[in-house]
Amino acid sequence: MENHVATTMPITNDFKERLAGHLEAIADHYGTPFHLYDEMGIRETGTGLNQAFADFQGFKEYFAVKALPNPRILQIMQSMGFGFDCSSIAELRLSRDLGATGEDIMFTSNDTSDADFAAAEAAGGCVLNLDDITLVDKVPNMPELICFRYNPGDQRSGNSIIGNPIEAKYGVAHNQLLDAYRLAKQRGAKRFGLHTMLASNELNYSYMVETTRMLLERVEWIAAQLDIDFDFVNIGGGLGIPYRPGEQPLDIQAMAHEIGELFEVFKTHNGYVPKLYMESGRYMTGPHGVLVTRAINRKEIYRTYVGVDACMSALMRPGMYGAYHHIDVLGKHGEQETVDVAGSLCENNDKFAIQRPLPKIADGDLLYIHDTGAHGHAMGFNYNGKFRPKELLLRADGSVELIRREETLDDLFATLNYQTDVFVPGAD
Ligand SMILES: *Cc1c(COP(=O)(O)O)cnc(C)c1O
């Protein structure tokens, strides 16, 4: 696959075309490295999703904030009618600072703390998606609308990033599900949702159809036992994108069509249908971002290394999961050589590509690493004191906007400025 001469590029061809003429000038103006996101592409994907599910009354995408937690991106999501899926206090804060409140926000936390609950209840609240049956008693005030995350255990197989459900730390076990809703009802909940998230980066839409089928079956079963109706089912995120050249994109139309058929059947049996929610991150922004970095060192030892000015602090996925990200060299095609593209960390897995055929790269060449629009910048870290890079937005009108600056030494050392606190245990 890796020496395939790409004809279908993972990032949308339009984005590539829009970039091609301007990337050098953008890099000169802002300096490398940076992530650059494509507003037009994000809007096309969002509009396409809304159109595919237009027949579903109350359909709502809750953008998974963790995928690309930048206010300018979240504003774009908001303008398309999307809510936010949050799982931390910081993500709640980002969403609320944009005016999101109540049912605009889904709080899907895991290992939830008292502080998490307090933040979730503050400022107009949000939809609580509880991760365990024991949390029913820990919610300070049971809201009218409550949701549980379901873990079907051995009734479903997961996929490789998220793991096998039976080994996954998430959600309420099958044999606890009825009791969870019963207890929530006893504590005063009146409206109910059911959520699951079983796959990650899944390109086969049938998997999501099967997930929906499972949720609707559980809803019928719980509703019959407890005499409640369901407000919504949330099929989670996990829609995949084609990272590798030649992979086919997920067929969102077919997915919507087949889920629609399941909803029809449900309606015939039950006289109503719950609303359909999802919380995609990767699918919404993944293909609409690139990491732009300059080659600064060429090293020939047992292998040829292209050293670039970005490192894992900007993009963890290759080092962490061995994930493939396609790479183009600006303005270069033709004769290829096999190289490792590496960053500067004292970690041998700090590589964006391993034994990858690429056009011959010289110092100063610009590389752009595809599909960094989700779980890219956000996952970065500060090991070795490396900075996370800036983020830019290529706006629909063709202008470019700085939407996050690069980190500085002062940012890294901020946690070393504090009031000293020395304590001698047992000395009081
Ligand atoms: C990470 C996450 C998502 C988004 O996943 P994608 O693969 O980016 O679609 C959605 N929901 C929950 C609960 C998550 O943890």
The ligand as a MOL file (V3000), in Angstrom:
LIG
                    3D

  0  0  0     0  0            999 V3000
M  V30 BEGIN CTAB
M  V30 COUNTS 15 15 0 0 0
M  V30 BEGIN ATOM
M  V30 1 C -13.6920 10.1700 21.5090 0
M  V30 2 C -15.1610 10.0660 21.6210 0
M  V30 3 C -15.9780 10.4110 20.5460 0
M  V30 4 C -15.4590 10.8120 19.1940 0
M  V30 5 O -14.8100 9.7740 18.5700 0
M  V30 6 P -14.4370 9.8770 17.0090 0
M  V30 7 O -13.7260 8.6020 16.7510 0
M  V30 8 O -13.5740 11.0670 16.8850 0
M  V30 9 O -15.7090 10.0180 16.2660 0
M  V30 10 C -17.3380 10.3620 20.7470 0
M  V30 11 N -17.8680 9.9890 21.9370 0
M  V30 12 C -17.1050 9.6410 22.9730 0
M  V30 13 C -17.7480 9.2370 24.2390 0
M  V30 14 C -15.7280 9.6640 22.8630 0
M  V30 15 O -14.9750 9.3060 23.9050 0
M  V30 END ATOM
M  V30 BEGIN BOND
M  V30 1 1 1 2
M  V30 2 1 2 3
M  V30 3 2 2 14
M  V30 4 1 3 4
M  V30 5 2 3 10
M  V30 6 1 4 5
M  V30 7 1 5 6
M  V30 8 2 6 7
M  V30 9 1 6 8
M  V30 10 1 6 9
M  V30 11 1 10 11
M  V30 12 2 11 12
M  V30 13 1 12 13
M  V30 14 1 12 14
M  V30 15 1 14 15
M  V30 END BOND
M  V30 END CTAB
M  END
